[in-house]
Amino acid sequence: MKKKHLLLLCVLFIAFITQAQTNDSPSTKEKVEFKIGVNYNSHLNYYGRTDSLKSSGLYPSAELSYKGLYVKSDFIFINNAVNSNQYTGTIVSAGYNFKDASEKFSGNIFASKFIYQDKSVLVQSAIKGQAGGGISFLNKFLNVNLGTDVKFSDQTDIGTNGGVDHLERYEFNGGKTVFVIDPSVYLYAGTQNFTQTYYKKRNILFLPAGEEAVTESSKKFNLLAYEVSAPVALGTGKFVFSLTPSYIIPQNLITVPGHPEQSEKGDKLFYVTAGVSYTF
């Protein structure tokens, strides 16, 4: 699987470079953009699943884009009662964002490689890579969004998501400053591979002879979470400032009877993501 991830990233990167070099006529040439930024997450979670330390995260990023094609890296630092802004991993992504000329739909495809430290406490640190895409059906009243992805770890999981949002855009200072708010509602579903151990009573000649441990592997497709958010963004010049308050409700947490240390941790959670970026 690792070779497949690297191959897909290489293909997308080569496509990025090829298109940037071949389309150079004055009438169609577009600028290659380089963007740097930093984001803060008040409570790191994976579909509402959290670590026992309730970590927050800071992740600087760098992105190169051209005509919808992009290559991006996020560098993740965590902060909790044990670690203070400790580097825990990098996510390298490549993809393509597109929109039709009539602006009735838009979408994206992507592939990501996760490079974590050996002792990362992130809940999703078992994931080695991810690939997927999504499409949005656009109108001025309500946008409908659908997506799917494949997550690669020791095993493979399939994920889906669906949601709606309503985008409001306001321009000031002759269009040089733009304010956007986008209330959204989403649900997430997918498979979860897990192993569970339980104890079964053992009999010999119809007489009790203690218990034996039985381990079973299982894979289920379940609803994973509901989420409500209200992203806001302010763009002025080459800067974009963003703030996203979110409320997520995890569903179908995996529990192992008698072994809370092996069970998923999660509860209804309010968290905030804030960021700033600058485009060259």
C-alpha positions in Angstrom: 0.0 0.0 0.0 2.9 2.4 0.8 4.2 2.2 -2.8 0.7 2.9 -4.1 0.4 6.1 -2.0 3.8 7.3 -3.2 3.0 6.5 -6.8 -0.3 8.4 -6.7 1.4 11.4 -5.1 4.1 11.3 -7.8 1.5 11.2 -10.6 -0.4 14.2 -9.3 2.9 16.1 -8.8 4.1 15.4 -12.3 0.7 16.5 -13.7 1.0 19.7 -11.7 4.5 20.5 -13.1 3.5 19.4 -16.7 0.5 21.7 -16.8 2.4 24.6 -15.3 5.0 24.3 -18.0 2.9 23.7 -21.1 0.3 26.4 -20.9 2.4 29.6 -21.4 0.6 31.7 -23.9 -0.1 35.3 -22.7 -3.8 34.9 -23.0 -4.1 31.8 -20.9 -1.1 31.8 -18.6 -1.9 31.8 -14.9 0.3 32.4 -12.0 1.6 29.6 -9.8 0.7 30.5 -6.2 2.6 29.7 -3.1 0.7 29.9 0.2 2.0 29.6 3.8 -0.2 29.5 6.9 -0.7 28.3 10.4 -3.9 26.8 12.0 -4.8 26.1 15.6 -7.3 23.4 16.7 -8.6 23.8 20.3 -9.4 20.1 20.7 -7.9 17.5 18.2 -10.4 14.8 17.3 -11.1 12.2 14.7 -14.9 12.1 14.1 -15.3 13.1 17.7 -12.8 10.4 18.9 -10.2 12.0 21.2 -7.1 11.0 23.1 -7.2 10.8 26.9 -5.0 13.9 27.2 -7.5 16.2 25.3 -4.7 17.6 23.1 -4.9 20.8 21.1 -2.9 21.2 17.9 -0.9 23.8 16.0 -0.1 23.0 12.3 1.9 25.3 10.0 1.4 24.6 6.3 2.9 25.3 2.9 1.0 24.9 -0.4 1.9 25.2 -4.1 -1.0 25.5 -6.5 -1.7 26.1 -10.2 -5.0 25.9 -12.0 -6.6 23.8 -9.3 -3.7 21.4 -9.0 -1.9 21.6 -5.6 0.8 20.0 -3.4 0.6 20.7 0.3 2.3 19.8 3.6 1.0 20.2 7.1 3.3 19.9 10.1 1.5 18.9 13.2 2.5 20.0 16.7 0.4 19.0 19.8 0.0 20.5 23.2 -1.4 18.8 26.3 -0.6 18.1 30.0 2.4 15.9 29.0 3.7 17.6 25.8 4.2 21.3 25.0 4.0 22.0 21.3 5.7 18.7 20.4 6.1 17.8 16.8 4.1 14.7 16.1 3.9 14.3 12.3 3.5 15.6 8.8 0.7 15.2 6.2 1.8 15.5 2.6 -1.1 15.9 0.1 -1.6 16.4 -3.6 -4.9 17.0 -5.4 -7.0 18.8 -7.9 -9.9 21.3 -7.2 -12.3 21.9 -10.1 -15.5 23.9 -10.9 -17.6 23.9 -14.1 -17.9 27.1 -16.1 -21.6 27.6 -15.1 -20.6 27.2 -11.4 -23.4 24.7 -10.8 -21.0 22.2 -9.3 -17.4 21.9 -8.0 -15.3 19.2 -6.6 -11.9 17.8 -5.7 -9.8 14.7 -5.8 -6.8 14.1 -3.4 -4.3 11.7 -2.0 -2.4 12.1 1.3 0.5 10.4 3.0 0.7 10.5 6.8 4.1 10.5 8.3 3.8 10.2 12.1 6.4 10.0 14.9 6.7 6.5 16.4 5.0 7.6 19.7 2.4 9.9 18.3 -0.7 10.3 20.6 -3.0 11.3 17.8 -6.1 9.1 17.6 -5.7 8.8 13.8 -2.0 7.9 13.9 -2.7 4.4 12.7 -3.7 5.8 9.3 -0.8 5.7 6.8 -2.5 7.2 3.8 -5.8 8.4 2.4 -7.3 9.0 -1.1 -10.7 10.3 -2.1 -12.8 13.0 -3.6 -16.0 15.0 -3.3 -18.5 16.9 -5.3 -20.7 19.9 -4.4 -23.9 20.9 -6.2 -24.1 24.7 -5.9 -27.0 27.1 -5.8 -27.6 30.4 -4.0 -29.9 28.8 -1.4 -28.3 25.5 -0.3 -25.2 23.7 -1.5 -25.3 19.9 -1.3 -22.0 18.1 -0.7 -21.0 14.4 -1.1 -17.7 12.7 -0.6 -15.9 9.4 -0.2 -12.5 8.3 0.7 -10.3 5.2 1.4 -8.1 5.1 4.4 -5.0 2.9 4.5 -3.5 1.4 7.7 -2.8 -2.2 8.5 -6.2 -2.7 6.9 -8.4 -0.6 4.6 -11.4 1.5 5.6 -14.0 3.1 3.4 -15.5 6.5 4.4 -18.4 8.6 3.2 -19.7 12.0 4.1 -22.7 14.2 3.2 -23.8 17.6 4.1 -25.4 20.9 3.2 -24.1 24.5 3.6 -25.3 28.0 2.8 -22.6 30.5 1.7 -22.9 34.2 2.3 -20.3 36.6 0.8 -19.9 40.3 1.5 -17.4 42.6 -0.3 -16.0 45.9 1.1 -13.5 48.5 0.0 -14.3 48.1 -3.7 -13.9 44.3 -3.5 -10.5 44.4 -1.9 -11.9 43.0 1.4 -14.2 40.0 1.4 -16.1 38.5 4.4 -17.6 35.0 4.1 -19.8 32.9 6.4 -20.8 29.4 5.6 -23.0 27.5 8.1 -22.8 23.8 7.5 -24.3 20.5 8.7 -22.5 17.2 8.0 -22.7 13.5 8.8 -19.9 11.0 8.4 -20.0 7.3 8.0 -17.5 4.5 7.3 -16.1 1.1 8.1 -14.1 0.4 11.3 -11.7 -2.5 11.6 -11.3 -3.6 15.2 -10.4 -6.6 17.3 -12.3 -7.5 20.4 -11.5 -10.0 23.2 -14.1 -11.5 25.4 -14.1 -14.4 27.9 -16.1 -17.6 27.4 -16.9 -20.1 30.1 -15.1 -23.5 29.5 -16.5 -26.8 30.6 -14.9 -30.3 30.9 -17.3 -33.2 31.2 -20.1 -30.8 31.9 -18.1 -29.4 34.9 -17.0 -25.7 35.0 -13.3 -25.4 34.2 -12.8 -21.6 34.2 -12.8 -19.1 31.4 -10.9 -18.8 28.1 -10.1 -15.6 26.2 -11.6 -15.5 22.7 -10.4 -12.9 20.2 -12.4 -11.9 17.1 -11.8 -9.4 14.3 -14.7 -7.4 13.0 -15.4 -4.8 10.3 -18.6 -2.8 10.4 -20.0 0.1 8.3 -21.5 2.6 10.7 -22.5 6.2 11.2 -19.4 7.8 12.8 -20.5 11.4 13.7 -22.8 14.4 13.2 -21.2 17.8 12.9 -22.5 21.4 12.8 -20.1 24.3 12.1 -20.1 27.9 11.0 -16.9 28.8 9.2 -16.1 32.5 8.8 -13.3 34.0 6.8 -12.0 37.5 6.1 -9.7 38.1 3.1 -7.9 41.3 2.7 -5.0 41.7 0.3 -3.0 38.5 0.3 -4.0 37.6 3.8 -6.9 35.3 4.8 -8.1 35.0 8.4 -10.4 32.2 9.3 -12.4 31.0 12.3 -14.5 27.8 12.5 -16.6 27.0 15.6 -17.8 23.3 15.4 -19.9 21.0 17.5 -19.5 17.3 16.8 -21.5 14.3 18.1 -19.6 10.9 17.7 -21.6 7.8 17.0 -21.0 4.1 17.4 -17.8 4.3 19.5 -16.0 0.9 19.7 -16.1 -0.4 23.3 -14.4 -3.4 24.7 -16.2 -4.7 27.8 -14.0 -4.7 30.9 -11.1 -3.0 29.0 -11.7 0.7 28.9 -8.0 1.3 27.8 -8.9 -0.5 24.5 -12.1 1.4 23.9 -12.6 4.5 21.8 -12.9 7.7 23.8 -15.3 10.3 22.6 -18.2 12.6 23.7 -20.2 15.5 22.4 -17.5 18.1 21.7 -17.3 21.8 20.9 -14.0 23.0 19.4 -12.6 25.9 17.4 -10.3 26.0 14.5 -8.5 29.3 13.7 -6.0 30.2 11.1 -4.2 32.7 9.0 -2.6 32.3 5.5 -0.6 34.5 3.1 -0.4 34.0 -0.6 2.6 35.0 -2.6 
